[in-house]
Amino acid sequence: MKFVSEEEVGLFNNAYAKAMGFSVRKHKSKRHRGNEGYVKWRNWVCSREGKRNKKHL
């Protein structure tokens, strides 16, 4: 799917996840030409995906 803005993607993903009974969070992203460029892609994952660092527990 393609979206106009990152906000639009976030709203869509959060609404879908809520309807399915879980939550999501942003994970990795790749920007075009540094931090000032547009986002080429972003991974969204289940909020329980992975392990937290011990320093955050």
C-alpha positions in Angstrom: 0.0 0.0 0.0 1.1 3.6 -0.5 0.2 6.5 1.7 0.5 10.2 1.4 2.0 10.8 4.8 3.5 8.9 7.7 0.6 10.1 9.9 -1.9 8.5 7.6 0.0 5.2 7.8 0.1 5.4 11.6 -3.7 6.1 11.8 -4.4 3.2 9.4 -2.1 0.7 11.3 -3.4 1.7 14.7 -7.0 1.4 13.6 -6.4 -2.0 12.1 -4.5 -3.3 15.0 -7.1 -2.1 17.5 -9.8 -3.8 15.5 -7.8 -7.1 15.6 -7.1 -6.8 19.3 -3.4 -5.8 19.5 -1.2 -2.7 19.2 1.6 -1.7 16.9 4.7 0.5 17.1 7.2 2.0 14.7 10.4 -0.1 14.3 12.9 0.6 11.5 12.8 3.1 8.7 14.9 4.2 5.7 15.0 7.8 4.5 15.8 9.0 1.1 18.9 11.2 1.1 19.5 11.6 4.9 17.2 12.7 7.6 15.7 15.6 5.6 14.4 13.4 2.8 11.1 11.5 2.6 10.7 8.1 4.2 11.2 5.3 1.7 9.9 2.6 4.0 9.1 1.9 7.6 8.5 -1.3 9.5 5.6 -1.5 11.9 5.6 -4.3 14.4 3.4 -5.7 17.1 4.1 -3.8 20.3 5.3 -7.0 22.0 7.8 -8.0 19.2 11.4 -8.5 20.3 13.0 -8.1 23.7 13.7 -5.0 25.6 17.1 -4.1 26.8 17.8 -4.8 30.4 18.4 -1.1 31.1 14.8 -0.4 30.2 13.3 -3.0 32.5 
